[in-house]
Amino acid sequence: MTTPSQVTLAQPQFAVTSRYYSTATATVVTPQGKTVVYLKRRFLPSPDNFALLQIYTVTQGDRLDNIANKYLGDPLSFWRICDANNVMSPDELTETPGSQIRITLPEGFALPSYA
């Protein structure tokens, strides 16, 4: 019988633009002996880690993928806006017209300073 330490598992490959790109994996062995690879929990980063570019005011019918495409150039980057606004559910950001959304640089990037 093969033990977990003898099993070679391929690491999931996520695009550099994926929210899961740097999320570690772990393994668990079921009572039936099957080894299962899973993603470890991803915690939302602190909004303080994001440099604000602008504030966007939500209008009726807005969708976060469209906002992400307009301001970030990629509709699949909607999760970056969620992170910057400390929310887990994308619909939460656009459900109330008039609410404001922070549009930011990716986590850890700073605005250039001009002296």
N, C-alpha and C positions, 0 to 999 in steps of 0.2 A: 504494500500500500504506500502511496506517495504522501509525504507529510507536507504541510504548508510551506515549510522552508525549502522544499525541493521543487516547488512549482514556480515556473518562470511565467510571469504575467506581463502582457504588453500594457504599457501605460496608455490611457486614453489620450488621444491627440485632439486638442482644442485649438482653434485659430487664436492668434495673438489678440484678436479683437473680442474674443469670447470672455464673458464674466467668469468662466471656469478655467481659464488658461493657467493660472498659477495655483489652483486649488489642488491640494494633495489628495492622493488616493490611499485607501486602506483595504485590508482584506479581512474576511471573516469566514470561518469554516462552519457550515451548517451541521446539524446532528447527523445528516446523511453522508457527510464527508465531502460535500461539494464546496469548493472555494469560490467565494463571491467577492468581486472587486467593486468598491463603491467610492463615491466622492465624499471626502470629509466635509463637514459643515462649513459653509461660507458665511462669514459675518459681514454685515454692512459696515463700510468704513465710516469714519467720522466726517461729517460735512466740512469740518475745518481743514480737511486734506485737499480741498478743491478750490482752485482759483476762479472766482466769479468772472464770467464774461458779460453776462447781461441777465436781466429779469424778464421773463416772458409772462404775459397775462393771458390766461386761458379764455378762449371764446367757445360758444356753443358748437358742438360737433368736432372739436379738436380731438386728434388721436396722437398718442405719444410717438408712434412710429413715424408719423408725418413730421412732427416737431423735430425729432431726432434727425431725420433726413435733411430737413431744411437747415438746421443749425450745426449738425455734426457731420453731415454728408453721408450718413449711413442709417437706414431705418432700423437695422438690427442693433444699433448702439443705444436704443431706448433705455437699456439697463444702466447706462452711465448717468443718465438724467435721474433715474430712480435713486442710484447711489448718492448722487450729489444732493438730493432732497430727502435722504434718509427714509425712503419708503420701499416696501417690498412688493406692493401691488401696483403695476403701471396705471391701471384705471383710476386709482386714487388721485393721481395727479391731474387728470382732466375731467373728473366728474362734476366739478363745480366751476361754471363760468365765472370769471372775475378773479379766481385764485391765481397766485403767482408761482412760477416755477423758476428755479435757479438753473441757468445754462452755464456750464463750467468747462474748464479744461479737464482732461483726464486726471484722475487721482495722482497726486505727487508732482504734477507739472505746475510751474509758477509762471505768472505773467512776467515778461521781461521788464527790467527796471531801466529807466533812462535817466542818467545823471546829468 
